[in-house]
Each structure stands twice: as C-alpha cells, then as structure tokens.
Amino acid sequence: MPGYIPIDRDDLLARIAREWDGLNALVSSVPLDRLSKKPTASEWAIKGCLSHMATWLRVTLARIEQAPDAHG
C-alpha cells in the first residue's frame, strides 16, 4: 500500500477488502497447529496477531463508515 492514496471512501474500502482477502488466502495456507505457536522472539502467537489485526480492522471500518463523505 505504500504511496496509495484513495480517491474516495468506496475506493479505500475496496482496497482494504482486497488486501484482507490476500491475507486470508495466506493464513488459510498455514496449518492450524502453527497458528498457536509463537514465532521466534515474539510475544504473540500467530492467532493473537490475527485477532489484533481483525479488531483493528473492525474499528477502522466502523470509523470510515461513520466519517462524513467528502462529496457531501
């Protein structure tokens, strides 16, 4: 996403959805038993990181949906 500037709310939401779909595809390739393991030198297991990201996404999407539309 570096350098990406959304043209409007719908563009931003579409980009978030595409990126999230990519992450979901990657995560679905990870064996379930590995999701509970902590990577080396990490305090969080993979599933904890994913949970944190999902919460961040829900909060962010709610804020985007509540924000006034720039086009009136």
DSSP file with accessible surface (Angstrom, degrees, kcal/mol):
  #  RESIDUE AA STRUCTURE BP1 BP2  ACC     N-H-->O    O-->H-N    N-H-->O    O-->H-N    TCO  KAPPA ALPHA  PHI   PSI    X-CA   Y-CA   Z-CA
    1    1 A M    >         0   0   95      0, 0.0     3,-2.3     0, 0.0    14,-0.0   0.000 360.0 360.0 360.0  -3.3    0.0    0.0    0.0
    2    2 A P  T 3   +     0   0  134      0, 0.0     3,-0.1     0, 0.0     0, 0.0  -0.290 360.0  12.1 -55.5 133.5    2.9    2.4    0.1
    3    3 A G  T 3  S+     0   0   81      1,-0.3     2,-0.4     0, 0.0     0, 0.0   0.389  93.4 139.5  82.4  -4.8    2.1    5.5   -2.0
    4    4 A Y    <   -     0   0   54     -3,-2.3    -1,-0.3     1,-0.0     0, 0.0  -0.586  27.4-178.7 -78.5 128.5   -1.6    4.6   -2.2
    5    5 A I        -     0   0  141     -2,-0.4     2,-0.0    -3,-0.1    -1,-0.0  -0.975  23.6-132.9-126.1 115.1   -4.0    7.5   -1.9
    6    6 A P        -     0   0   50      0, 0.0     3,-0.1     0, 0.0     4,-0.0  -0.364   2.0-148.6 -67.6 147.2   -7.7    6.6   -2.1
    7    7 A I  S    S-     0   0  136      1,-0.2     2,-0.3    -2,-0.0     3,-0.1   0.731  75.8 -16.2 -87.3 -23.0   -9.9    8.7   -4.3
    8    8 A D  S  > S-     0   0   59      1,-0.1     4,-2.2    62,-0.0    -1,-0.2  -0.954  79.8 -81.9-164.2 179.7  -12.9    8.2   -2.1
    9    9 A R  H  > S+     0   0   56     -2,-0.3     4,-2.9     1,-0.2     5,-0.2   0.906 124.7  51.7 -60.1 -44.5  -14.4    6.1    0.7
   10   10 A D  H  > S+     0   0  117      1,-0.2     4,-2.4     2,-0.2    -1,-0.2   0.895 109.2  50.9 -62.2 -38.6  -15.5    3.3   -1.7
   11   11 A D  H  > S+     0   0   40      2,-0.2     4,-2.3     1,-0.2    -1,-0.2   0.928 111.7  47.6 -63.3 -44.0  -12.0    3.1   -3.2
   12   12 A L  H  X S+     0   0   45     -4,-2.2     4,-2.6     2,-0.2    -2,-0.2   0.939 112.4  48.3 -63.0 -46.6  -10.5    2.9    0.3
   13   13 A L  H  X S+     0   0   33     -4,-2.9     4,-2.4     1,-0.2    -1,-0.2   0.897 111.1  51.1 -63.2 -37.8  -12.9    0.2    1.4
   14   14 A A  H  X S+     0   0   40     -4,-2.4     4,-2.4    -5,-0.2    -1,-0.2   0.913 110.6  48.9 -65.2 -40.7  -12.4   -1.8   -1.8
   15   15 A R  H  X S+     0   0   48     -4,-2.3     4,-2.5     2,-0.2     5,-0.2   0.921 110.7  50.0 -65.9 -42.7   -8.6   -1.7   -1.3
   16   16 A I  H  X S+     0   0   24     -4,-2.6     4,-2.7     1,-0.2     5,-0.2   0.933 110.6  50.6 -60.3 -44.1   -8.9   -2.8    2.3
   17   17 A A  H  X S+     0   0   47     -4,-2.4     4,-2.5     1,-0.2    -2,-0.2   0.918 110.6  48.7 -61.4 -43.0  -11.1   -5.7    1.2
   18   18 A R  H  X S+     0   0  132     -4,-2.4     4,-2.0     2,-0.2    -1,-0.2   0.927 113.3  46.5 -63.4 -43.9   -8.6   -6.8   -1.5
   19   19 A E  H  X S+     0   0   92     -4,-2.5     4,-2.1     2,-0.2    -2,-0.2   0.904 112.6  50.0 -65.5 -40.5   -5.7   -6.6    1.0
   20   20 A W  H  X S+     0   0   66     -4,-2.7     4,-2.8    -5,-0.2    -2,-0.2   0.899 107.8  54.0 -65.5 -39.3   -7.7   -8.5    3.6
   21   21 A D  H  X S+     0   0  103     -4,-2.5     4,-2.2    -5,-0.2    -1,-0.2   0.903 107.9  50.9 -60.2 -40.5   -8.6  -11.2    1.0
   22   22 A G  H  X S+     0   0   43     -4,-2.0     4,-2.0     2,-0.2    -2,-0.2   0.912 110.6  47.9 -63.7 -41.9   -4.9  -11.6    0.3
   23   23 A L  H  X S+     0   0   39     -4,-2.1     4,-3.1     2,-0.2     5,-0.2   0.925 110.3  52.4 -64.7 -43.5   -4.1  -12.0    4.0
   24   24 A N  H  X S+     0   0   79     -4,-2.8     4,-2.4     1,-0.2    -2,-0.2   0.901 108.4  51.0 -59.6 -40.3   -7.0  -14.6    4.4
   25   25 A A  H  X S+     0   0   61     -4,-2.2     4,-0.6     2,-0.2    -1,-0.2   0.917 112.6  46.3 -63.5 -42.2   -5.6  -16.6    1.4
   26   26 A L  H >< S+     0   0  111     -4,-2.0     3,-1.2     1,-0.2     4,-0.3   0.945 113.3  48.2 -64.9 -47.5   -2.1  -16.6    3.0
   27   27 A V  H >< S+     0   0   31     -4,-3.1     3,-2.0     1,-0.3    -2,-0.2   0.879 103.4  61.5 -64.0 -35.8   -3.4  -17.5    6.5
   28   28 A S  H 3< S+     0   0   98     -4,-2.4    -1,-0.3     1,-0.3    -2,-0.2   0.725  98.6  58.5 -66.1 -15.9   -5.6  -20.3    5.1
   29   29 A S  T << S+     0   0   84     -3,-1.2    -1,-0.3    -4,-0.6    -2,-0.2   0.557  86.6  93.6 -87.8  -7.0   -2.4  -22.0    3.9
   30   30 A V  S <  S-     0   0   35     -3,-2.0     5,-0.1    -4,-0.3    -3,-0.0  -0.733  86.4-113.0 -88.2 128.1   -0.9  -22.1    7.4
   31   31 A P    >>  -     0   0   67      0, 0.0     3,-1.3     0, 0.0     4,-0.8  -0.305  25.4-121.3 -57.9 140.2   -1.6  -25.4    9.3
   32   32 A L  H >> S+     0   0  144      1,-0.3     3,-0.9     2,-0.2     4,-0.6   0.847 109.8  59.4 -55.4 -37.3   -3.9  -24.9   12.2
   33   33 A D  H >4 S+     0   0  104      1,-0.3     3,-0.6     2,-0.2     4,-0.3   0.810 101.1  56.0 -65.9 -24.8   -1.4  -26.2   14.8
   34   34 A R  H X4 S+     0   0  136     -3,-1.3     3,-1.0     1,-0.2    12,-0.4   0.745  91.4  71.7 -77.6 -22.3    1.1  -23.5   13.7
   35   35 A L  H << S+     0   0   25     -3,-0.9    12,-2.9    -4,-0.8    13,-0.3   0.781  98.0  49.3 -65.4 -25.9   -1.4  -20.7   14.4
   36   36 A S  T << S+     0   0   68     -3,-0.6     2,-0.3    -4,-0.6    -1,-0.2   0.559  94.1  93.9 -88.8  -9.3   -1.0  -21.2   18.2
   37   37 A K  S <  S-     0   0  124     -3,-1.0     9,-1.4    -4,-0.3    10,-0.1  -0.603  74.2-126.5 -87.9 146.0    2.8  -21.2   18.1
   38   38 A K        -     0   0  138     -2,-0.3     7,-0.2     7,-0.2     3,-0.1  -0.769  24.3-125.1 -88.1 128.2    4.9  -18.2   18.8
   39   39 A P    >   -     0   0   64      0, 0.0     3,-1.7     0, 0.0     5,-0.1  -0.273  51.8 -68.4 -62.7 159.8    7.4  -17.3   16.2
   40   40 A T  T 3  S+     0   0  145      1,-0.3     3,-0.1     3,-0.0     0, 0.0  -0.209 120.3   4.0 -52.5 133.6   11.0  -17.0   17.5
   41   41 A A  T 3  S+     0   0  111      1,-0.2     2,-0.4    -3,-0.1    -1,-0.3   0.728 102.8 125.7  62.4  26.1   11.5  -13.9   19.7
   42   42 A S    <   -     0   0   45     -3,-1.7    -1,-0.2     1,-0.1    -4,-0.1  -0.897  53.2-155.9-115.5 144.9    7.8  -13.0   19.5
   43   43 A E  S    S+     0   0  165     -2,-0.4     2,-0.4    -3,-0.1    -1,-0.1   0.670  79.4  62.0 -85.7 -19.7    5.4  -12.4   22.4
   44   44 A W  S    S-     0   0  116     -5,-0.1     2,-0.1    -7,-0.0    -7,-0.0  -0.882  76.8-131.1-112.7 142.1    2.3  -13.2   20.4
   45   45 A A     >  -     0   0   16     -2,-0.4     4,-2.0    -7,-0.2     3,-0.4  -0.390  38.8-102.5 -75.4 164.1    1.3  -16.4   18.6
   46   46 A I  H  > S+     0   0   47     -9,-1.4     4,-2.5   -12,-0.4     5,-0.2   0.916 123.3  54.3 -56.5 -43.1    0.1  -16.0   15.0
   47   47 A K  H  > S+     0   0  121    -12,-2.9     4,-2.3     1,-0.2    -1,-0.2   0.861 105.8  53.3 -64.5 -31.3   -3.5  -16.3   16.0
   48   48 A G  H  > S+     0   0   29     -3,-0.4     4,-2.3   -13,-0.3    -1,-0.2   0.910 109.1  48.6 -66.9 -41.3   -3.0  -13.5   18.5
   49   49 A C  H  X S+     0   0   49     -4,-2.0     4,-2.5     2,-0.2    -2,-0.2   0.925 112.2  48.9 -62.2 -44.1   -1.6  -11.2   15.8
   50   50 A L  H  X S+     0   0   39     -4,-2.5     4,-2.5     1,-0.2    -2,-0.2   0.896 110.3  50.9 -64.5 -39.2   -4.5  -12.1   13.5
   51   51 A S  H  X S+     0   0   72     -4,-2.3     4,-2.4     2,-0.2    -1,-0.2   0.920 110.5  49.4 -63.3 -43.8   -7.0  -11.4   16.3
   52   52 A H  H  X S+     0   0  107     -4,-2.3     4,-2.5     1,-0.2    -2,-0.2   0.930 112.3  48.0 -60.0 -45.4   -5.4   -8.0   16.9
   53   53 A M  H  X S+     0   0   72     -4,-2.5     4,-2.6     1,-0.2    -2,-0.2   0.901 110.4  51.5 -64.2 -39.5   -5.5   -7.2   13.2
   54   54 A A  H  X S+     0   0   23     -4,-2.5     4,-2.5     2,-0.2    -1,-0.2   0.915 111.1  47.7 -65.9 -40.6   -9.1   -8.2   12.9
   55   55 A T  H  X S+     0   0   63     -4,-2.4     4,-2.5     2,-0.2     5,-0.2   0.936 111.6  50.1 -64.4 -45.5  -10.1   -6.0   15.8
   56   56 A W  H  X S+     0   0  155     -4,-2.5     4,-2.7     1,-0.2    -2,-0.2   0.923 110.9  50.5 -57.5 -42.8   -8.2   -3.1   14.3
   57   57 A L  H  X S+     0   0   18     -4,-2.6     4,-3.0     2,-0.2     5,-0.3   0.933 109.4  49.5 -63.3 -45.7   -9.9   -3.7   11.0
   58   58 A R  H  X S+     0   0  155     -4,-2.5     4,-2.1     1,-0.2    -1,-0.2   0.930 114.3  45.3 -60.3 -44.7  -13.4   -3.7   12.6
   59   59 A V  H  X S+     0   0   62     -4,-2.5     4,-2.2     2,-0.2    -2,-0.2   0.938 114.8  47.8 -64.7 -45.1  -12.7   -0.5   14.5
   60   60 A T  H  X S+     0   0   28     -4,-2.7     4,-2.5    -5,-0.2    -2,-0.2   0.927 111.4  49.6 -63.7 -44.7  -11.2    1.2   11.5
   61   61 A L  H  X S+     0   0   52     -4,-3.0     4,-2.8     1,-0.2    -1,-0.2   0.904 109.5  52.5 -63.1 -38.5  -14.1    0.2    9.1
   62   62 A A  H  X S+     0   0   45     -4,-2.1     4,-1.8    -5,-0.3    -1,-0.2   0.924 110.7  47.7 -62.8 -40.6  -16.6    1.5   11.7
   63   63 A R  H  X S+     0   0  171     -4,-2.2     4,-1.2     2,-0.2    -2,-0.2   0.899 112.1  49.2 -66.9 -40.7  -14.8    4.8   11.8
   64   64 A I  H  < S+     0   0   27     -4,-2.5     3,-0.5     1,-0.2    -2,-0.2   0.933 110.8  50.1 -63.6 -43.9  -14.6    5.0    8.0
   65   65 A E  H  < S+     0   0  109     -4,-2.8    -1,-0.2     1,-0.2    -2,-0.2   0.843 113.1  46.8 -63.7 -33.1  -18.3    4.2    7.7
   66   66 A Q  H  < S+     0   0  159     -4,-1.8    -1,-0.2    -5,-0.2    -2,-0.2   0.669  90.3 101.9 -83.6 -17.0  -19.2    6.9   10.2
   67   67 A A  S  < S-     0   0   42     -4,-1.2     3,-0.1    -3,-0.5     2,-0.0  -0.375  84.2-102.3 -69.3 142.4  -17.0    9.6    8.6
   68   68 A P        -     0   0  123      0, 0.0     2,-0.3     0, 0.0    -1,-0.1  -0.374  38.5-107.9 -63.6 144.2  -18.8   12.2    6.5
   69   69 A D    >   -     0   0   80      1,-0.1     3,-1.8    -3,-0.1   -61,-0.0  -0.573  18.2-138.0 -73.7 132.4  -18.5   11.7    2.8
   70   70 A A  T 3  S+     0   0   98     -2,-0.3    -1,-0.1     1,-0.3   -62,-0.0   0.724 101.6  60.5 -64.0 -21.0  -16.2   14.3    1.2
   71   71 A H  T 3         0   0  141      1,-0.0    -1,-0.3     0, 0.0    -2,-0.0   0.308 360.0 360.0 -94.1  11.4  -18.6   14.7   -1.7
   72   72 A G    <         0   0  101     -3,-1.8    -2,-0.1     0, 0.0    -1,-0.0   0.476 360.0 360.0  98.5 360.0  -21.4   15.8    0.5
